[in-house]
């Protein structure tokens, strides 16, 4: 692994966005992901290398989060740092010079307006190297289906926080599987369990964002 | 705190400044033990607190039911004897109640909207913290009202139980509809969706038992929901010795026992 990848991964993991950012205090005054990515491209490093550093950094912080060694604020700061680096990759994503591992459509199911857990998963999955299409909250079956139509070959993630809205996952999964049987569907949220996920026909369940990335890496990437 | 009582309904209006605000609460709520949290959390906490008051519209209240009836484990309230299947855990705690109140509390949609705006602008970190502060604010407001009720009942020689909310300790969240059917329309500005979600989201509701045998206990010791998101924060709270009694994950609807 190159020194650059390691340096960028460290900045992502620690949430170091740019030279001006005060967080984390021990890296104050040092370059962050924004400068590192910019310099890398100027020096002719491959854009893939930047993506590699981002994925590694997010993987590390995601693993810490799963083990309760890091908490949501650190995960969010890491995601912010990742985004700062990824901004420099946008033209390469658009031109196809840098390819993501796949597309992940995510939304909170119909009837539910909670979005923080869903947002966390979206950020970590993006940091895992996937393009994320966030449909927001209160997402109807029709909206999920339309997004799958628009993004052929995508995987789908559904979130719910209430037992009353969790049940809406089943109908949506059924509709997806009827029309797009090959689509991988992951579910999560406070009341959701592995048993419930199996019962409603989901292809995967994870209690944390990193678990979702692990499933996607195994089944899609 | 402005308090008004009409017949069996008591309503409160509170200002944000009347509530207890403590950064240790936020630190514990987002998962840290005291001393381990990044300093930026404290800094942002104070920034958010200084701007949160003008965005809150805090209202709460309860309806007192002087008579309650049990049909096996169902608690029946009101003239139509509306039956609440609170589940075994809550029923065991309320079985010896002589009367009860149904309560609700909301801080309005201001902080929720602010949080969403920040997130939509790409500042998930600040948006998340605003959401967490909003959760703490509902809890704090509810405690003020609960404390007022407790004092009122103490003067009458009575004690109160925990607040038990639909969605926790085995009480189905769908019973929110029954609960709100016994409160005035649009009580505290709260409405329910078909999926029993309270709007504004930063709202709380539940039941409190009253009687000489009632007591406030550690609800997590009662509950058998091992995967409950609140458990982790209760543990964290104990470790940090944060004084406030809360145990929520930001973003969750406020329906727990506390």
Interface residues (C-beta under 8 A of the other chain):
Chain A: X22 X23 X24 X25 X68 X71 X72 X73 X74 X76 X77 X79 X80 X83 X111 X112 X113 X114 X115 X116 X117 X119 X123 X161 X162 X163 X164 X165 X168 X190 X193 X207
Chain B: X30 X31 X32 X37 X38 X39 X40 X41 X119 X122 X124 X125 X128 X129 X131 X167 X172 X173 X174 X193 X194 X195 X196 X197 X199 X201 X227 X228 X229 X232 X249 X250 X251 X252 X253
